[in-house]
Amino acid sequence: MPRVIGVRFRRAGKTYCFDPGSYNVQAGDKVIVETARGQEMGHVVSGEKEVAETELVSPLKKVIRPASAADCRQASENKAKEAEAFQKCQAQIAHRGLNMKLVGVEYTFDRSKIIFYFTSEERVDFRDLVKDLAAAFKTRIELRQIGVRDEAKLKGGIGPCGRSFCCASFLEEFEPVSIRMAKGQNLSLNPTKISGVCGRLMCCLRFEKSAYEEAREDLPAAGDKVITPDGEGQVIVVDQAKRVVHVKLLESGCAREFPPEEVGRP
């Protein structure tokens, strides 16, 4: 089986496999690799390991070289150029009156291409804008329309929970999120309560789903008749997060909280 390393180009981006060749690179190192976009500098996130050929995308590309100090300086210069390119593109968008919102700019490491990311609620004819940008930067230009979730991942920020966006922190890829997941976690179905800054259902509803399902396995369901230390009752609400069961006692009609260990089947 071929030996590969895992390389990531963004903090929470997808991990790609590359052949390390004769180089001894470890997790945390920076490397220069050839991609479909041109040469890029990435971070090694997993050291050498064997992977079945069926799990790899052919052809497996090799690491060009470990990143040098000069390579790191060039990457920093590219970041500075991206800010300048952003301003110029914004000005051209305003000049042509295009209905699009510029979100981000990326230079490939070798500066053979500049990628402009934008959002828009409609289809945009940006052919003249591409010509303007190509004339200004003297290199290949790519304009890529992205969705609101991709915008949040690209720009980052703080979510309603007070922590950094999950998509920008550790989620490599987006997965479908449904309203049923919110129902299964006893959350308010108010859109403002279960939606992220991007306006879509919060990603955490999906990756917390399994934890709630496991918690429910040994807990009674709402409506079940149970026996408690205070007598028989009926389950009103089950709080999986706090692991408490709210029971309405049949004799007194009062509602009380009990830990799962104190609630049994009749």
C-alpha positions in Angstrom: 0.0 0.0 0.0 1.3 3.5 -0.8 2.5 5.7 2.1 0.9 9.2 2.2 0.7 12.3 4.4 -2.3 14.4 5.1 -2.1 18.1 4.0 -4.6 20.9 4.8 -4.6 24.3 3.2 -7.0 26.0 5.6 -7.6 25.7 9.3 -10.8 23.7 8.9 -10.4 22.7 5.3 -10.5 19.3 3.8 -7.4 17.1 4.2 -5.7 15.9 1.0 -3.3 13.0 0.6 0.2 13.5 -1.0 3.2 11.2 -1.6 6.0 12.5 0.7 8.6 11.0 -1.7 12.1 11.0 -0.1 11.2 13.9 2.3 10.8 13.1 6.0 8.0 15.5 7.0 6.1 15.4 10.2 2.7 16.7 11.4 3.0 20.5 11.8 5.5 21.0 9.0 4.7 23.2 6.0 5.2 21.8 2.5 4.9 23.0 -1.1 2.7 20.7 -3.3 1.2 20.7 -6.7 -2.6 21.0 -6.9 -5.2 21.5 -9.6 -5.0 25.2 -8.9 -1.2 25.3 -9.1 1.5 25.3 -6.5 0.2 25.7 -2.9 1.7 25.8 0.6 -0.1 23.5 3.1 0.2 22.3 6.6 0.9 18.6 7.3 -1.8 17.5 9.7 -1.0 13.8 9.7 2.4 12.0 9.3 3.2 9.1 7.0 0.7 6.3 7.0 -0.3 3.5 4.6 -3.6 3.9 2.8 -5.3 1.5 0.4 -5.2 2.6 -3.2 -9.0 2.4 -3.5 -9.2 5.2 -0.9 -7.0 7.5 -2.9 -7.8 9.9 -5.8 -5.4 9.1 -8.7 -2.9 10.2 -9.6 -1.3 10.7 -6.2 0.8 13.8 -6.4 4.2 14.1 -4.7 5.4 16.8 -2.3 7.6 19.3 -4.2 9.6 20.3 -1.2 9.4 21.2 2.5 8.6 24.9 2.8 11.7 27.1 3.3 11.9 30.5 5.0 11.7 32.1 1.6 8.5 30.2 0.9 7.0 31.4 4.2 7.9 35.0 3.3 6.2 34.6 -0.1 3.1 33.2 1.5 3.0 36.3 3.8 3.5 38.6 0.8 0.6 36.8 -0.9 -1.7 37.6 2.1 -0.8 41.3 1.9 -1.5 41.3 -1.9 -4.9 39.6 -1.2 -6.0 42.6 0.8 -5.0 45.0 -2.0 -6.7 42.8 -4.6 -9.9 42.8 -2.5 -10.1 46.6 -2.6 -9.5 46.8 -6.3 -12.1 44.2 -7.1 -14.6 45.9 -4.8 -14.0 49.1 -6.8 -14.6 47.4 -10.1 -17.8 45.7 -8.9 -19.1 49.1 -7.8 -18.0 50.7 -11.1 -19.9 48.1 -13.1 -22.9 48.1 -10.8 -22.9 44.3 -10.3 -25.3 42.8 -7.8 -22.7 40.7 -6.0 -21.0 40.7 -2.6 -17.2 40.0 -2.5 -16.3 37.7 0.3 -12.7 36.8 0.0 -9.6 36.7 -2.2 -6.9 34.0 -2.5 -3.6 34.0 -4.4 -2.2 30.6 -5.3 1.2 30.2 -3.8 3.0 30.7 -7.1 0.8 33.6 -8.0 -0.3 32.0 -11.2 -4.0 32.6 -10.4 -6.2 34.8 -8.2 -9.5 33.5 -6.9 -12.3 35.9 -6.0 -15.1 34.4 -3.9 -18.5 36.2 -3.9 -22.1 35.6 -3.0 -25.2 36.7 -4.9 -28.9 36.0 -4.8 -29.0 35.8 -8.6 -26.9 34.7 -11.5 -24.2 37.3 -12.3 -22.6 38.0 -15.7 -19.1 38.8 -14.6 -17.3 38.3 -17.9 -16.4 42.0 -18.2 -15.3 42.1 -14.6 -12.9 39.2 -15.2 -11.4 41.1 -18.2 -10.9 44.2 -15.9 -9.2 42.1 -13.2 -7.0 40.3 -15.7 -5.8 43.6 -17.1 -5.1 45.0 -13.7 -3.2 42.0 -12.2 -1.7 40.4 -15.4 -2.5 36.9 -14.3 -5.3 34.3 -14.5 -8.5 35.3 -12.7 -11.2 33.0 -11.3 -14.5 34.3 -9.9 -16.3 31.7 -7.8 -19.8 32.1 -6.5 -20.3 30.4 -3.0 -23.3 30.0 -0.6 -23.9 31.6 2.7 -22.5 28.6 4.7 -19.3 28.7 2.6 -19.1 32.5 3.3 -19.3 31.9 7.1 -16.6 29.2 6.9 -14.3 31.5 4.8 -14.7 34.6 7.0 -15.1 33.0 10.4 -16.7 34.7 13.4 -18.4 34.1 16.8 -21.6 32.0 17.0 -24.6 32.4 19.3 -22.9 30.1 21.8 -20.0 32.6 22.2 -17.5 30.3 20.5 -15.8 30.4 17.0 -17.9 29.0 14.2 -17.8 25.2 14.1 -17.4 25.4 10.3 -14.4 27.6 10.5 -12.8 25.8 13.5 -12.9 22.1 12.9 -15.7 20.9 10.5 -14.0 19.9 7.2 -17.2 19.5 5.2 -20.8 20.5 5.5 -23.4 17.9 6.1 -27.2 18.2 5.8 -29.0 19.5 8.9 -32.7 19.1 9.4 -35.4 20.5 11.7 -36.0 17.0 13.0 -32.6 17.1 14.7 -33.7 20.2 16.6 -36.9 18.4 17.7 -34.9 15.4 18.9 -32.9 17.7 21.2 -36.0 19.4 22.7 -35.0 22.8 21.3 -37.3 25.7 20.5 -38.2 25.6 16.9 -38.0 29.4 16.7 -35.7 30.0 13.6 -33.8 32.7 15.4 -32.8 30.2 18.2 -31.7 27.3 16.0 -30.1 29.2 13.1 -26.5 30.3 12.8 -25.1 33.6 11.7 -25.3 32.3 8.1 -29.1 32.0 8.5 -29.1 28.2 8.0 -29.7 25.6 10.7 -26.8 25.4 13.1 -24.2 22.7 12.2 -24.0 21.6 15.9 -27.5 20.2 15.6 -26.0 17.4 13.5 -22.9 16.5 15.3 -24.7 16.6 18.7 -27.5 14.4 17.4 -25.7 11.1 18.2 -25.1 12.2 21.8 -28.8 12.9 22.4 -29.8 9.6 20.8 -27.4 7.7 23.1 -28.8 9.6 26.1 -32.4 8.6 25.2 -31.6 4.9 25.1 -31.7 4.5 28.9 -34.3 7.3 29.6 -38.1 7.0 29.5 -40.0 8.9 26.9 -42.5 11.7 27.4 -45.9 10.2 28.3 -44.5 7.0 29.8 -45.9 5.9 33.2 -43.2 5.5 35.8 -42.6 4.7 39.5 -40.6 7.3 41.5 -39.6 7.5 45.2 -42.7 9.7 45.7 -45.1 7.3 44.0 -46.4 6.7 40.5 -46.4 9.4 37.8 -46.3 10.2 34.2 -43.2 11.6 32.4 -43.8 15.2 31.1 -40.4 16.2 29.8 -37.0 14.4 29.5 -34.0 16.7 29.6 -31.2 14.7 28.0 -28.6 17.4 28.5 -29.1 17.6 32.3 -30.1 14.0 32.5 -33.3 14.7 34.6 -36.8 13.4 34.1 -39.8 15.7 34.8 -42.6 13.6 36.3 -46.2 14.6 37.1 -47.2 12.6 40.2 -50.6 11.0 39.9 -51.5 11.3 43.6 -50.7 14.9 44.3 -50.7 16.3 40.7 -47.4 18.0 41.4 -44.5 18.0 38.9 -41.0 17.0 40.1 -37.6 16.4 38.7 -35.9 13.0 39.2 -32.5 11.6 38.1 -32.9 8.6 35.8 -31.7 6.2 38.4 -34.8 7.0 40.6 -37.3 6.5 37.8 -38.4 2.9 37.0 -41.0 1.1 34.9 -44.2 0.0 36.6 
